[in-house]
Amino acid sequence: MAKKHHISQRSVEKHLSRIFNKLHVSSRIEAVEKAKQLGLIPELHVLRTPSSDR
């Protein structure tokens, strides 16, 4: 993610930490679940990976 957005790994970690604090969660999995509950991302949203595009 850092390379794609031309920022440092530490910046990504800081952003994630702020998101976790705002959502009152402690992991990426919990953040996704909480975001779904809050309607921030669709329940059926599927994350695409480069390998899934083949």
CHARMM internal coordinates of N, CA and C (Angstrom, degrees):
IC EDIT
DIST 1 N 1 CA 1.4361
DIST 1 CA 1 C 1.5254
ANGL 1 N 1 CA 1 C 109.80
DIST 1 C 2 N 1.3147
ANGL 1 CA 1 C 2 N 116.65
DIHE 1 N 1 CA 1 C 2 N -41.64
DIST 2 N 2 CA 1.4610
ANGL 1 C 2 N 2 CA 120.17
DIHE 1 CA 1 C 2 N 2 CA -178.90
DIST 2 CA 2 C 1.5227
ANGL 2 N 2 CA 2 C 111.43
DIHE 1 C 2 N 2 CA 2 C -61.16
DIST 2 C 3 N 1.3196
ANGL 2 CA 2 C 3 N 116.93
DIHE 2 N 2 CA 2 C 3 N -46.06
DIST 3 N 3 CA 1.4635
ANGL 2 C 3 N 3 CA 120.28
DIHE 2 CA 2 C 3 N 3 CA 179.97
DIST 3 CA 3 C 1.5229
ANGL 3 N 3 CA 3 C 111.17
DIHE 2 C 3 N 3 CA 3 C -63.22
DIST 3 C 4 N 1.3145
ANGL 3 CA 3 C 4 N 116.42
DIHE 3 N 3 CA 3 C 4 N -43.95
DIST 4 N 4 CA 1.4607
ANGL 3 C 4 N 4 CA 121.17
DIHE 3 CA 3 C 4 N 4 CA -178.25
DIST 4 CA 4 C 1.5268
ANGL 4 N 4 CA 4 C 111.42
DIHE 3 C 4 N 4 CA 4 C -59.31
DIST 4 C 5 N 1.3230
ANGL 4 CA 4 C 5 N 116.78
DIHE 4 N 4 CA 4 C 5 N -36.17
DIST 5 N 5 CA 1.4587
ANGL 4 C 5 N 5 CA 120.98
DIHE 4 CA 4 C 5 N 5 CA -176.29
DIST 5 CA 5 C 1.5342
ANGL 5 N 5 CA 5 C 112.97
DIHE 4 C 5 N 5 CA 5 C -103.09
DIST 5 C 6 N 1.3250
ANGL 5 CA 5 C 6 N 115.77
DIHE 5 N 5 CA 5 C 6 N 5.99
DIST 6 N 6 CA 1.4675
ANGL 5 C 6 N 6 CA 122.04
DIHE 5 CA 5 C 6 N 6 CA 176.23
DIST 6 CA 6 C 1.5260
ANGL 6 N 6 CA 6 C 112.59
DIHE 5 C 6 N 6 CA 6 C 57.53
DIST 6 C 7 N 1.3340
ANGL 6 CA 6 C 7 N 115.07
DIHE 6 N 6 CA 6 C 7 N 44.90
DIST 7 N 7 CA 1.4590
ANGL 6 C 7 N 7 CA 121.11
DIHE 6 CA 6 C 7 N 7 CA 175.00
DIST 7 CA 7 C 1.5222
ANGL 7 N 7 CA 7 C 108.12
DIHE 6 C 7 N 7 CA 7 C -130.93
DIST 7 C 8 N 1.3153
ANGL 7 CA 7 C 8 N 116.26
DIHE 7 N 7 CA 7 C 8 N 167.69
DIST 8 N 8 CA 1.4610
ANGL 7 C 8 N 8 CA 119.60
DIHE 7 CA 7 C 8 N 8 CA -178.50
DIST 8 CA 8 C 1.5286
ANGL 8 N 8 CA 8 C 111.52
DIHE 7 C 8 N 8 CA 8 C -77.40
DIST 8 C 9 N 1.3167
ANGL 8 CA 8 C 9 N 115.20
DIHE 8 N 8 CA 8 C 9 N 158.54
DIST 9 N 9 CA 1.4672
ANGL 8 C 9 N 9 CA 121.27
DIHE 8 CA 8 C 9 N 9 CA 176.47
DIST 9 CA 9 C 1.5289
ANGL 9 N 9 CA 9 C 109.82
DIHE 8 C 9 N 9 CA 9 C -59.80
DIST 9 C 10 N 1.3343
ANGL 9 CA 9 C 10 N 115.80
DIHE 9 N 9 CA 9 C 10 N -37.53
DIST 10 N 10 CA 1.4598
ANGL 9 C 10 N 10 CA 120.46
DIHE 9 CA 9 C 10 N 10 CA 179.83
DIST 10 CA 10 C 1.5303
ANGL 10 N 10 CA 10 C 110.78
DIHE 9 C 10 N 10 CA 10 C -62.95
DIST 10 C 11 N 1.3249
ANGL 10 CA 10 C 11 N 117.40
DIHE 10 N 10 CA 10 C 11 N -37.79
DIST 11 N 11 CA 1.4732
ANGL 10 C 11 N 11 CA 120.59
DIHE 10 CA 10 C 11 N 11 CA 177.71
DIST 11 CA 11 C 1.5205
ANGL 11 N 11 CA 11 C 110.61
DIHE 10 C 11 N 11 CA 11 C -63.64
DIST 11 C 12 N 1.3214
ANGL 11 CA 11 C 12 N 116.68
DIHE 11 N 11 CA 11 C 12 N -41.48
DIST 12 N 12 CA 1.4665
ANGL 11 C 12 N 12 CA 120.66
DIHE 11 CA 11 C 12 N 12 CA 177.53
DIST 12 CA 12 C 1.5266
ANGL 12 N 12 CA 12 C 109.30
DIHE 11 C 12 N 12 CA 12 C -60.55
DIST 12 C 13 N 1.3187
ANGL 12 CA 12 C 13 N 116.82
DIHE 12 N 12 CA 12 C 13 N -45.40
DIST 13 N 13 CA 1.4667
ANGL 12 C 13 N 13 CA 121.00
DIHE 12 CA 12 C 13 N 13 CA -179.97
DIST 13 CA 13 C 1.5290
ANGL 13 N 13 CA 13 C 111.31
DIHE 12 C 13 N 13 CA 13 C -61.68
DIST 13 C 14 N 1.3371
ANGL 13 CA 13 C 14 N 117.06
DIHE 13 N 13 CA 13 C 14 N -40.37
DIST 14 N 14 CA 1.4721
ANGL 13 C 14 N 14 CA 120.22
DIHE 13 CA 13 C 14 N 14 CA 178.34
DIST 14 CA 14 C 1.5237
ANGL 14 N 14 CA 14 C 110.86
DIHE 13 C 14 N 14 CA 14 C -64.42
DIST 14 C 15 N 1.3294
ANGL 14 CA 14 C 15 N 116.70
DIHE 14 N 14 CA 14 C 15 N -43.43
DIST 15 N 15 CA 1.4588
ANGL 14 C 15 N 15 CA 120.21
DIHE 14 CA 14 C 15 N 15 CA 178.71
DIST 15 CA 15 C 1.5307
ANGL 15 N 15 CA 15 C 110.72
DIHE 14 C 15 N 15 CA 15 C -61.96
DIST 15 C 16 N 1.3353
ANGL 15 CA 15 C 16 N 116.56
DIHE 15 N 15 CA 15 C 16 N -44.68
DIST 16 N 16 CA 1.4631
ANGL 15 C 16 N 16 CA 120.31
DIHE 15 CA 15 C 16 N 16 CA 178.59
DIST 16 CA 16 C 1.5301
ANGL 16 N 16 CA 16 C 110.98
DIHE 15 C 16 N 16 CA 16 C -61.09
DIST 16 C 17 N 1.3188
ANGL 16 CA 16 C 17 N 116.48
DIHE 16 N 16 CA 16 C 17 N -42.44
DIST 17 N 17 CA 1.4572
ANGL 16 C 17 N 17 CA 121.07
DIHE 16 CA 16 C 17 N 17 CA 179.83
DIST 17 CA 17 C 1.5293
ANGL 17 N 17 CA 17 C 110.88
DIHE 16 C 17 N 17 CA 17 C -60.37
DIST 17 C 18 N 1.3269
ANGL 17 CA 17 C 18 N 116.63
DIHE 17 N 17 CA 17 C 18 N -42.80
DIST 18 N 18 CA 1.4745
ANGL 17 C 18 N 18 CA 120.41
DIHE 17 CA 17 C 18 N 18 CA 178.52
DIST 18 CA 18 C 1.5214
ANGL 18 N 18 CA 18 C 111.30
DIHE 17 C 18 N 18 CA 18 C -64.92
DIST 18 C 19 N 1.3222
ANGL 18 CA 18 C 19 N 115.91
DIHE 18 N 18 CA 18 C 19 N -41.17
DIST 19 N 19 CA 1.4662
ANGL 18 C 19 N 19 CA 119.88
DIHE 18 CA 18 C 19 N 19 CA 178.04
DIST 19 CA 19 C 1.5208
ANGL 19 N 19 CA 19 C 110.00
DIHE 18 C 19 N 19 CA 19 C -62.87
DIST 19 C 20 N 1.3355
ANGL 19 CA 19 C 20 N 117.08
DIHE 19 N 19 CA 19 C 20 N -46.05
DIST 20 N 20 CA 1.4658
ANGL 19 C 20 N 20 CA 120.89
DIHE 19 CA 19 C 20 N 20 CA 179.11
DIST 20 CA 20 C 1.5246
ANGL 20 N 20 CA 20 C 110.65
DIHE 19 C 20 N 20 CA 20 C -58.37
DIST 20 C 21 N 1.3254
ANGL 20 CA 20 C 21 N 116.78
DIHE 20 N 20 CA 20 C 21 N -43.98
DIST 21 N 21 CA 1.4684
ANGL 20 C 21 N 21 CA 120.41
DIHE 20 CA 20 C 21 N 21 CA 179.92
DIST 21 CA 21 C 1.5159
ANGL 21 N 21 CA 21 C 111.31
DIHE 20 C 21 N 21 CA 21 C -62.30
DIST 21 C 22 N 1.3266
ANGL 21 CA 21 C 22 N 117.65
DIHE 21 N 21 CA 21 C 22 N -43.53
DIST 22 N 22 CA 1.4625
ANGL 21 C 22 N 22 CA 120.87
DIHE 21 CA 21 C 22 N 22 CA -178.84
DIST 22 CA 22 C 1.5194
ANGL 22 N 22 CA 22 C 111.77
DIHE 21 C 22 N 22 CA 22 C -66.35
DIST 22 C 23 N 1.3293
ANGL 22 CA 22 C 23 N 116.90
DIHE 22 N 22 CA 22 C 23 N -34.34
DIST 23 N 23 CA 1.4561
ANGL 22 C 23 N 23 CA 120.80
DIHE 22 CA 22 C 23 N 23 CA 179.30
DIST 23 CA 23 C 1.5298
ANGL 23 N 23 CA 23 C 113.02
DIHE 22 C 23 N 23 CA 23 C -87.95
DIST 23 C 24 N 1.3254
ANGL 23 CA 23 C 24 N 116.85
DIHE 23 N 23 CA 23 C 24 N -7.87
DIST 24 N 24 CA 1.4720
ANGL 23 C 24 N 24 CA 122.83
DIHE 23 CA 23 C 24 N 24 CA -177.35
DIST 24 CA 24 C 1.5281
ANGL 24 N 24 CA 24 C 111.12
DIHE 23 C 24 N 24 CA 24 C 60.15
DIST 24 C 25 N 1.3376
ANGL 24 CA 24 C 25 N 115.45
DIHE 24 N 24 CA 24 C 25 N 49.77
DIST 25 N 25 CA 1.4582
ANGL 24 C 25 N 25 CA 122.27
DIHE 24 CA 24 C 25 N 25 CA 179.01
DIST 25 CA 25 C 1.5284
ANGL 25 N 25 CA 25 C 108.79
DIHE 24 C 25 N 25 CA 25 C -131.13
DIST 25 C 26 N 1.3374
ANGL 25 CA 25 C 26 N 116.27
DIHE 25 N 25 CA 25 C 26 N 170.42
DIST 26 N 26 CA 1.4583
ANGL 25 C 26 N 26 CA 119.18
DIHE 25 CA 25 C 26 N 26 CA -178.20
DIST 26 CA 26 C 1.5328
ANGL 26 N 26 CA 26 C 113.83
DIHE 25 C 26 N 26 CA 26 C -127.48
DIST 26 C 27 N 1.3388
ANGL 26 CA 26 C 27 N 117.36
DIHE 26 N 26 CA 26 C 27 N 7.78
DIST 27 N 27 CA 1.4625
ANGL 26 C 27 N 27 CA 119.34
DIHE 26 CA 26 C 27 N 27 CA 178.65
DIST 27 CA 27 C 1.5239
ANGL 27 N 27 CA 27 C 110.23
DIHE 26 C 27 N 27 CA 27 C -150.24
DIST 27 C 28 N 1.3277
ANGL 27 CA 27 C 28 N 115.50
DIHE 27 N 27 CA 27 C 28 N 164.98
DIST 28 N 28 CA 1.4639
ANGL 27 C 28 N 28 CA 120.39
DIHE 27 CA 27 C 28 N 28 CA 178.32
DIST 28 CA 28 C 1.5248
ANGL 28 N 28 CA 28 C 110.84
DIHE 27 C 28 N 28 CA 28 C -64.88
DIST 28 C 29 N 1.3282
ANGL 28 CA 28 C 29 N 116.23
DIHE 28 N 28 CA 28 C 29 N -38.80
DIST 29 N 29 CA 1.4698
ANGL 28 C 29 N 29 CA 120.36
DIHE 28 CA 28 C 29 N 29 CA 178.98
DIST 29 CA 29 C 1.5294
ANGL 29 N 29 CA 29 C 110.00
DIHE 28 C 29 N 29 CA 29 C -61.44
DIST 29 C 30 N 1.3238
ANGL 29 CA 29 C 30 N 116.07
DIHE 29 N 29 CA 29 C 30 N -47.63
DIST 30 N 30 CA 1.4679
ANGL 29 C 30 N 30 CA 119.84
DIHE 29 CA 29 C 30 N 30 CA 178.75
DIST 30 CA 30 C 1.5256
ANGL 30 N 30 CA 30 C 110.70
DIHE 29 C 30 N 30 CA 30 C -62.16
DIST 30 C 31 N 1.3298
ANGL 30 CA 30 C 31 N 117.17
DIHE 30 N 30 CA 30 C 31 N -38.08
DIST 31 N 31 CA 1.4650
ANGL 30 C 31 N 31 CA 121.12
DIHE 30 CA 30 C 31 N 31 CA 179.98
DIST 31 CA 31 C 1.5265
ANGL 31 N 31 CA 31 C 110.68
DIHE 30 C 31 N 31 CA 31 C -63.13
DIST 31 C 32 N 1.3111
ANGL 31 CA 31 C 32 N 117.32
DIHE 31 N 31 CA 31 C 32 N -42.88
DIST 32 N 32 CA 1.4635
ANGL 31 C 32 N 32 CA 121.11
DIHE 31 CA 31 C 32 N 32 CA 179.02
DIST 32 CA 32 C 1.5272
ANGL 32 N 32 CA 32 C 110.00
DIHE 31 C 32 N 32 CA 32 C -63.74
DIST 32 C 33 N 1.3227
ANGL 32 CA 32 C 33 N 117.06
DIHE 32 N 32 CA 32 C 33 N -46.33
DIST 33 N 33 CA 1.4636
ANGL 32 C 33 N 33 CA 120.69
DIHE 32 CA 32 C 33 N 33 CA -180.00
DIST 33 CA 33 C 1.5285
ANGL 33 N 33 CA 33 C 111.17
DIHE 32 C 33 N 33 CA 33 C -61.76
DIST 33 C 34 N 1.3227
ANGL 33 CA 33 C 34 N 116.71
DIHE 33 N 33 CA 33 C 34 N -43.42
DIST 34 N 34 CA 1.4637
ANGL 33 C 34 N 34 CA 120.85
DIHE 33 CA 33 C 34 N 34 CA 179.96
DIST 34 CA 34 C 1.5256
ANGL 34 N 34 CA 34 C 110.30
DIHE 33 C 34 N 34 CA 34 C -65.85
DIST 34 C 35 N 1.3241
ANGL 34 CA 34 C 35 N 117.32
DIHE 34 N 34 CA 34 C 35 N -41.40
DIST 35 N 35 CA 1.4649
ANGL 34 C 35 N 35 CA 121.37
DIHE 34 CA 34 C 35 N 35 CA 178.64
DIST 35 CA 35 C 1.5296
ANGL 35 N 35 CA 35 C 110.49
DIHE 34 C 35 N 35 CA 35 C -62.55
DIST 35 C 36 N 1.3290
ANGL 35 CA 35 C 36 N 117.36
DIHE 35 N 35 CA 35 C 36 N -37.91
DIST 36 N 36 CA 1.4667
ANGL 35 C 36 N 36 CA 120.59
DIHE 35 CA 35 C 36 N 36 CA 175.75
DIST 36 CA 36 C 1.5219
ANGL 36 N 36 CA 36 C 110.23
DIHE 35 C 36 N 36 CA 36 C -63.50
DIST 36 C 37 N 1.3302
ANGL 36 CA 36 C 37 N 116.71
DIHE 36 N 36 CA 36 C 37 N -45.03
DIST 37 N 37 CA 1.4672
ANGL 36 C 37 N 37 CA 121.08
DIHE 36 CA 36 C 37 N 37 CA -179.83
DIST 37 CA 37 C 1.5255
ANGL 37 N 37 CA 37 C 111.72
DIHE 36 C 37 N 37 CA 37 C -60.49
DIST 37 C 38 N 1.3347
ANGL 37 CA 37 C 38 N 115.94
DIHE 37 N 37 CA 37 C 38 N -36.02
DIST 38 N 38 CA 1.4578
ANGL 37 C 38 N 38 CA 121.47
DIHE 37 CA 37 C 38 N 38 CA -178.14
DIST 38 CA 38 C 1.5296
ANGL 38 N 38 CA 38 C 112.76
DIHE 37 C 38 N 38 CA 38 C -84.48
DIST 38 C 39 N 1.3292
ANGL 38 CA 38 C 39 N 115.84
DIHE 38 N 38 CA 38 C 39 N -3.11
DIST 39 N 39 CA 1.4540
ANGL 38 C 39 N 39 CA 119.89
DIHE 38 CA 38 C 39 N 39 CA -179.61
DIST 39 CA 39 C 1.5192
ANGL 39 N 39 CA 39 C 114.50
DIHE 38 C 39 N 39 CA 39 C 76.63
DIST 39 C 40 N 1.3428
ANGL 39 CA 39 C 40 N 116.22
DIHE 39 N 39 CA 39 C 40 N 17.43
DIST 40 N 40 CA 1.4599
ANGL 39 C 40 N 40 CA 120.40
DIHE 39 CA 39 C 40 N 40 CA -179.95
DIST 40 CA 40 C 1.5184
ANGL 40 N 40 CA 40 C 112.04
DIHE 39 C 40 N 40 CA 40 C -77.53
DIST 40 C 41 N 1.3276
ANGL 40 CA 40 C 41 N 116.00
DIHE 40 N 40 CA 40 C 41 N -26.55
DIST 41 N 41 CA 1.4659
ANGL 40 C 41 N 41 CA 121.57
DIHE 40 CA 40 C 41 N 41 CA 174.42
DIST 41 CA 41 C 1.5219
ANGL 41 N 41 CA 41 C 107.36
DIHE 40 C 41 N 41 CA 41 C -136.00
DIST 41 C 42 N 1.3305
ANGL 41 CA 41 C 42 N 116.47
DIHE 41 N 41 CA 41 C 42 N 145.08
DIST 42 N 42 CA 1.4662
ANGL 41 C 42 N 42 CA 119.26
DIHE 41 CA 41 C 42 N 42 CA -179.29
DIST 42 CA 42 C 1.5269
ANGL 42 N 42 CA 42 C 111.45
DIHE 41 C 42 N 42 CA 42 C -61.46
DIST 42 C 43 N 1.2998
ANGL 42 CA 42 C 43 N 116.32
DIHE 42 N 42 CA 42 C 43 N 144.45
DIST 43 N 43 CA 1.4673
ANGL 42 C 43 N 43 CA 122.29
DIHE 42 CA 42 C 43 N 43 CA 179.23
DIST 43 CA 43 C 1.5205
ANGL 43 N 43 CA 43 C 112.04
DIHE 42 C 43 N 43 CA 43 C -57.75
DIST 43 C 44 N 1.3309
ANGL 43 CA 43 C 44 N 117.66
DIHE 43 N 43 CA 43 C 44 N -36.25
DIST 44 N 44 CA 1.4588
ANGL 43 C 44 N 44 CA 121.43
DIHE 43 CA 43 C 44 N 44 CA -176.88
DIST 44 CA 44 C 1.5209
ANGL 44 N 44 CA 44 C 112.57
DIHE 43 C 44 N 44 CA 44 C -94.41
DIST 44 C 45 N 1.3240
ANGL 44 CA 44 C 45 N 117.39
DIHE 44 N 44 CA 44 C 45 N 12.47
DIST 45 N 45 CA 1.4673
ANGL 44 C 45 N 45 CA 120.80
DIHE 44 CA 44 C 45 N 45 CA -179.56
DIST 45 CA 45 C 1.5245
ANGL 45 N 45 CA 45 C 109.60
DIHE 44 C 45 N 45 CA 45 C -61.10
DIST 45 C 46 N 1.3289
ANGL 45 CA 45 C 46 N 116.49
DIHE 45 N 45 CA 45 C 46 N 129.67
DIST 46 N 46 CA 1.4598
ANGL 45 C 46 N 46 CA 121.82
DIHE 45 CA 45 C 46 N 46 CA 179.36
DIST 46 CA 46 C 1.5166
ANGL 46 N 46 CA 46 C 107.88
DIHE 45 C 46 N 46 CA 46 C -113.72
DIST 46 C 47 N 1.3230
ANGL 46 CA 46 C 47 N 115.93
DIHE 46 N 46 CA 46 C 47 N 124.55
DIST 47 N 47 CA 1.4582
ANGL 46 C 47 N 47 CA 119.64
DIHE 46 CA 46 C 47 N 47 CA 177.52
DIST 47 CA 47 C 1.5130
ANGL 47 N 47 CA 47 C 109.28
DIHE 46 C 47 N 47 CA 47 C -75.43
DIST 47 C 48 N 1.3006
ANGL 47 CA 47 C 48 N 116.95
DIHE 47 N 47 CA 47 C 48 N 128.92
DIST 48 N 48 CA 1.4587
ANGL 47 C 48 N 48 CA 121.71
DIHE 47 CA 47 C 48 N 48 CA -179.90
DIST 48 CA 48 C 1.5169
ANGL 48 N 48 CA 48 C 108.85
DIHE 47 C 48 N 48 CA 48 C -96.26
DIST 48 C 49 N 1.2951
ANGL 48 CA 48 C 49 N 115.03
DIHE 48 N 48 CA 48 C 49 N 135.04
DIST 49 N 49 CA 1.4562
ANGL 48 C 49 N 49 CA 121.33
DIHE 48 CA 48 C 49 N 49 CA 175.75
DIST 49 CA 49 C 1.5232
ANGL 49 N 49 CA 49 C 107.38
DIHE 48 C 49 N 49 CA 49 C -112.26
DIST 49 C 50 N 1.3296
ANGL 49 CA 49 C 50 N 117.45
DIHE 49 N 49 CA 49 C 50 N 159.14
DIST 50 N 50 CA 1.4633
ANGL 49 C 50 N 50 CA 118.95
DIHE 49 CA 49 C 50 N 50 CA 178.72
DIST 50 CA 50 C 1.5122
ANGL 50 N 50 CA 50 C 113.16
DIHE 49 C 50 N 50 CA 50 C -53.84
DIST 50 C 51 N 1.3228
ANGL 50 CA 50 C 51 N 117.73
DIHE 50 N 50 CA 50 C 51 N -34.90
DIST 51 N 51 CA 1.4723
ANGL 50 C 51 N 51 CA 120.46
DIHE 50 CA 50 C 51 N 51 CA -178.95
DIST 51 CA 51 C 1.5292
ANGL 51 N 51 CA 51 C 111.59
DIHE 50 C 51 N 51 CA 51 C -72.33
DIST 51 C 52 N 1.3464
ANGL 51 CA 51 C 52 N 117.69
DIHE 51 N 51 CA 51 C 52 N -23.47
DIST 52 N 52 CA 1.4691
ANGL 51 C 52 N 52 CA 119.27
DIHE 51 CA 51 C 52 N 52 CA 179.49
DIST 52 CA 52 C 1.5229
ANGL 52 N 52 CA 52 C 112.42
DIHE 51 C 52 N 52 CA 52 C -79.53
DIST 52 C 53 N 1.3314
ANGL 52 CA 52 C 53 N 116.78
DIHE 52 N 52 CA 52 C 53 N -11.10
DIST 53 N 53 CA 1.4681
ANGL 52 C 53 N 53 CA 121.11
DIHE 52 CA 52 C 53 N 53 CA 179.62
DIST 53 CA 53 C 1.5251
ANGL 53 N 53 CA 53 C 112.79
DIHE 52 C 53 N 53 CA 53 C -83.80
DIST 53 C 54 N 1.2838
ANGL 53 CA 53 C 54 N 117.87
DIHE 53 N 53 CA 53 C 54 N -6.23
DIST 54 N 54 CA 1.4727
ANGL 53 C 54 N 54 CA 121.52
DIHE 53 CA 53 C 54 N 54 CA -175.72
DIST 54 CA 54 C 1.4848
ANGL 54 N 54 CA 54 C 112.74
DIHE 53 C 54 N 54 CA 54 C -78.07
END
COOR INIT
IC SEED 1 N 1 CA 1 C
IC BUILD
